[in-house]
Amino acid sequence: MLRTVAAVVMDGVTPFEFGVICEVFGVDRTDDGVPPIDFLVCGERPGEPIRTNVGASLIPEHGLDALVGADLVAVAAVTTRDEYPPRLIEAIREAHARGSTLLSVCSGAFLLAAAGLLDDRPCTTHWHHAAEFARRFPRARLDPDVLFVDDGDIVTSAGTAAGIDACLHVIRREFGATATATVARRMVVAPQREGGQRQFIALPAPPNQADSLQPLLAWLQDRLDEEHTVASLAERANMSERTFARRFAAETGTTPHRWLTTQRVLRARQLLEETGLTVEDVAHRSGFGTAALLRHHFTTVVGVPPKDYRRSFAHR
């Protein structure tokens, strides 16, 4: 169970990415049913100001010794540099060696790589830094085309908003779908963006550029177990099929069929985690109709069959 999160800061830290870590792990949401998390902000010199990359400063309350024993050590994006503080590198190495999970947001992956912790491991960082990262750390197995990579005890994420995806993924991994939905709702973001591939790596999806189809998408979310066609959806949206398909792709970054399939997989994941329904019942309630169809789509998106997923993530 995730009980303690230590956020690492150093000169050049970016406020937004640091704020993402604070918002997901540092805000007390126990009144909403989210388990408590002891949140620590750590730096080399506790009590002394650290410069951000936007002309402001912040003051960490804890030193690097607080990293050891933390369940999760989170590294926010920071201005890239040739050398990183040796004491900080050693502290992160020691924390990881003693069992801490590591999470990096955006260019925070450079610090983990400089510590040698990403050698021969899958990882990601912001696409803007991908070429530099690959040049400096050739042993890291960089994938610049994903939102985040969960490699068990190390989670790395791409830039800015992808840090939200990775942090919420950790919440889901540790506390389940209900807690994730609660945190996401408070942050006014999606619990998980569209897309996914093996090993639970989420694929990037273009952000919505308009809101004209949002009422329809919300309506569909409540009716995933019903049959829908492009023709029926276009009629409901008062558009021709061609216009509807074009507008849907522009606003969601995908096709109606793929969007529905992904949302049904997400619904199936929640049902597998939170209920004792049979796989056949989960298939019906999530809109796949048959267990065979559920298994096909679920395994394609998530990477494991429904029964294996339930075995790993079901709430007990």
C-alpha positions in Angstrom: 0.0 0.0 0.0 1.2 3.5 -0.9 1.7 5.4 2.4 4.6 7.8 1.9 5.5 9.9 -1.2 8.7 11.9 -1.3 8.9 14.6 -4.0 12.5 15.5 -5.0 13.2 19.1 -6.0 16.4 20.8 -7.2 17.4 24.1 -8.9 15.6 24.5 -12.2 12.5 22.5 -11.2 9.4 23.2 -13.2 6.4 24.4 -11.2 3.7 22.7 -13.2 5.2 19.2 -13.2 6.0 19.6 -9.5 2.5 20.8 -8.9 1.1 17.7 -10.6 2.9 15.5 -8.1 1.6 17.7 -5.3 -1.9 17.7 -6.5 -2.2 13.9 -7.0 -0.3 12.8 -3.9 -0.1 15.8 -1.6 -3.7 16.8 -1.2 -5.7 15.2 1.6 -8.7 13.5 0.1 -9.5 11.1 3.0 -13.0 12.8 3.3 -13.7 11.4 -0.2 -12.5 7.9 0.7 -9.0 8.1 -0.7 -6.4 6.5 1.6 -4.1 9.0 3.4 -0.6 9.7 2.0 2.2 11.2 3.9 3.7 13.7 1.5 7.2 15.0 1.8 9.1 17.6 -0.3 12.8 16.9 -0.2 15.9 18.7 -1.3 19.7 18.8 -0.6 19.4 21.8 1.7 16.1 21.7 3.7 14.8 25.1 4.7 16.7 26.9 1.9 15.0 28.3 -1.3 15.3 26.4 -4.5 15.0 28.3 -7.8 12.4 27.2 -10.3 12.8 27.7 -14.0 10.2 30.6 -14.0 11.8 33.1 -11.7 10.2 31.9 -8.4 11.5 29.8 -5.6 10.2 27.1 -3.3 11.6 25.8 0.0 11.7 22.0 0.7 11.0 21.1 4.3 12.9 17.8 4.3 16.4 16.6 3.4 17.5 13.8 1.1 17.6 11.3 4.0 13.7 11.3 3.9 13.9 9.5 0.5 15.0 6.3 2.1 12.0 4.4 3.3 9.5 6.3 1.1 7.1 4.0 -0.8 7.3 6.3 -3.8 10.1 8.8 -4.8 8.7 11.3 -7.4 11.1 13.4 -9.5 9.5 16.4 -11.2 10.8 17.9 -14.5 13.9 19.9 -14.2 16.1 21.9 -16.5 18.4 19.4 -18.2 22.1 19.7 -17.5 25.4 17.9 -18.0 25.9 17.0 -14.4 23.4 16.3 -11.6 24.2 16.7 -7.8 26.1 13.6 -6.7 24.4 13.6 -3.3 21.0 13.6 -5.0 22.0 10.8 -7.3 23.3 8.7 -4.4 20.1 9.3 -2.4 17.9 8.2 -5.2 20.0 5.1 -5.8 19.9 4.2 -2.1 16.1 4.7 -1.9 15.5 2.5 -4.9 17.9 -0.2 -3.6 15.9 -0.2 -0.4 12.6 -0.8 -2.1 11.2 2.6 -3.1 9.3 2.9 -6.4 10.6 5.7 -8.6 8.4 8.0 -10.7 9.7 10.7 -13.0 7.7 13.4 -14.8 9.0 14.7 -18.2 12.7 15.5 -18.0 12.9 14.0 -14.5 13.9 10.9 -16.4 17.3 12.4 -17.0 18.1 12.3 -13.3 17.1 8.6 -13.1 19.2 7.8 -16.1 22.1 9.8 -14.8 21.9 7.6 -11.7 22.2 4.5 -14.0 18.7 3.3 -13.0 17.3 3.2 -16.5 20.0 1.1 -18.1 18.4 -1.7 -20.1 14.9 -0.7 -18.9 12.0 0.7 -20.9 11.3 4.3 -20.2 10.0 7.6 -21.8 10.5 11.3 -21.5 9.1 14.4 -23.3 9.4 14.1 -27.1 11.2 17.4 -27.2 14.1 15.9 -25.1 14.0 12.4 -26.7 16.9 12.8 -29.1 19.2 14.3 -26.4 18.1 11.6 -23.9 18.8 8.8 -26.4 22.3 10.3 -27.2 23.3 10.7 -23.6 21.8 7.4 -22.3 22.1 4.8 -25.1 21.5 1.9 -22.7 18.1 3.1 -21.7 15.3 1.6 -23.8 13.5 4.9 -24.7 10.1 4.9 -26.2 9.2 8.5 -27.1 5.7 7.7 -28.4 3.9 6.8 -25.2 2.4 8.8 -22.4 4.1 6.8 -19.7 5.9 3.5 -19.1 5.2 1.3 -16.0 8.2 -1.0 -15.5 7.2 -2.1 -12.1 9.4 -0.3 -9.6 10.2 2.6 -12.0 7.5 4.6 -13.8 8.5 7.3 -16.3 6.3 9.8 -18.1 6.3 12.1 -21.0 5.8 15.9 -20.7 3.5 18.0 -18.7 0.0 16.5 -18.8 1.4 13.0 -19.3 2.7 13.4 -15.7 -1.0 13.5 -14.6 -1.6 10.3 -16.5 1.3 8.6 -14.9 0.5 9.8 -11.4 -3.1 8.7 -11.7 -1.9 5.4 -13.0 0.1 4.9 -9.8 -3.0 5.8 -7.8 -5.0 3.2 -9.8 -2.3 0.6 -9.4 -2.1 1.1 -5.6 -5.7 2.1 -4.6 -7.9 1.0 -7.5 -10.3 2.5 -10.0 -12.7 4.2 -7.4 -9.9 6.2 -5.8 -8.5 7.1 -9.2 -11.9 8.4 -10.3 -12.3 10.4 -7.2 -8.9 12.1 -7.6 -9.4 12.7 -11.3 -12.9 14.2 -10.7 -11.4 16.6 -8.1 -8.7 17.6 -10.7 -11.3 17.8 -13.5 -9.3 15.5 -15.7 -10.0 12.1 -17.3 -9.1 9.1 -15.1 -7.3 7.6 -18.1 -7.0 9.0 -21.6 -7.9 6.9 -24.7 -5.5 4.3 -25.8 -3.2 1.6 -24.4 -0.8 -1.2 -25.3 1.0 -4.1 -23.7 2.5 -3.8 -20.2 -0.1 -1.1 -19.4 1.6 1.6 -21.4 -0.9 4.2 -22.4 -0.8 5.7 -26.0 -1.1 9.4 -26.6 -4.4 10.8 -27.9 -4.8 14.3 -29.2 -6.7 16.6 -26.8 -10.2 17.6 -27.6 -10.3 20.9 -29.5 -14.0 21.6 -29.1 -16.9 20.5 -26.9 -19.7 20.0 -29.4 -19.7 16.3 -29.0 -19.2 16.2 -25.3 -22.9 15.7 -24.5 -23.0 12.7 -26.9 -19.8 11.2 -25.4 -21.3 11.6 -21.9 -24.5 9.9 -23.1 -22.5 7.1 -24.6 -20.6 6.5 -21.3 -24.0 5.7 -19.7 -24.9 3.3 -22.5 -21.8 1.3 -23.3 -23.8 -1.9 -22.9 -26.1 -0.9 -25.8 -25.4 -1.3 -29.5 -24.3 1.8 -31.4 -23.5 2.5 -35.0 -22.0 5.5 -36.8 -25.4 5.9 -38.4 -27.4 6.0 -35.1 -24.8 8.3 -33.5 -24.8 10.6 -36.4 -28.6 10.8 -36.3 -28.5 11.6 -32.6 -25.9 14.4 -33.3 -28.1 15.7 -36.1 -25.2 15.3 -38.6 -24.6 13.3 -41.8 -22.5 10.2 -41.3 -19.6 11.7 -43.1 -19.7 15.0 -41.1 -20.1 13.1 -37.9 -17.1 10.8 -38.5 -14.9 13.8 -39.4 -16.0 15.8 -36.4 -15.6 12.8 -34.1 -12.0 12.2 -35.2 -11.2 15.9 -34.9 -12.5 16.1 -31.3 -11.3 12.7 -29.9 -8.4 11.8 -32.1 -9.9 8.5 -33.0 -12.9 6.8 -34.7 -16.2 6.1 -33.0 -15.6 2.3 -33.1 -12.2 2.6 -31.5 -13.4 5.1 -28.9 -16.3 2.8 -27.9 -14.0 -0.2 -27.7 -11.5 1.6 -25.5 -14.3 2.9 -23.2 -15.7 -0.6 -22.9 -12.3 -2.0 -22.0 -12.0 0.7 -19.3 -15.5 -0.2 -18.0 -14.5 -3.9 -18.0 -11.4 -3.1 -16.0 -13.4 -1.4 -13.4 -15.9 -4.3 -13.2 -13.1 -6.8 -12.9 -11.5 -4.8 -10.1 -14.5 -4.0 -8.1 -17.1 -6.8 -8.6 -17.3 -10.5 -8.5 -19.2 -10.7 -11.8 -18.4 -13.5 -14.1 -16.4 -12.7 -17.2 -19.5 -13.4 -19.3 -21.5 -10.8 -17.2 -18.7 -8.3 -17.4 -18.7 -8.7 -21.2 -22.5 -7.9 -21.3 -22.3 -5.0 -18.9 -19.3 -3.4 -20.7 -21.0 -3.8 -24.1 -18.9 -6.6 -25.7 -21.7 -9.1 -25.6 -19.7 -12.3 -25.3 -16.8 -13.4 -23.2 -14.8 -14.3 -26.3 -15.1 -10.7 -27.7 -14.2 -9.2 -24.3 -11.1 -11.4 -24.1 -10.0 -10.4 -27.6 -10.3 -6.7 -27.1 -9.2 -6.6 -23.5 -6.0 -8.6 -24.2 -5.2 -6.4 -27.2 -5.6 -3.1 -25.2 -4.3 -4.2 -21.8 -1.9 -6.9 -22.6 -3.3 -9.7 -20.4 -6.6 -11.7 -20.4 -9.5 -10.5 -18.1 -9.0 -13.3 -15.6 -5.3 -12.6 -15.3 -6.0 -8.9 -14.8 -8.6 -9.6 -12.1 -6.1 -11.9 -10.3 -3.6 -9.0 -10.1 -5.9 -6.0 -9.5 -9.2 -7.2 -7.9 -10.0 -5.5 -4.6 -10.1 -8.0 -1.8 
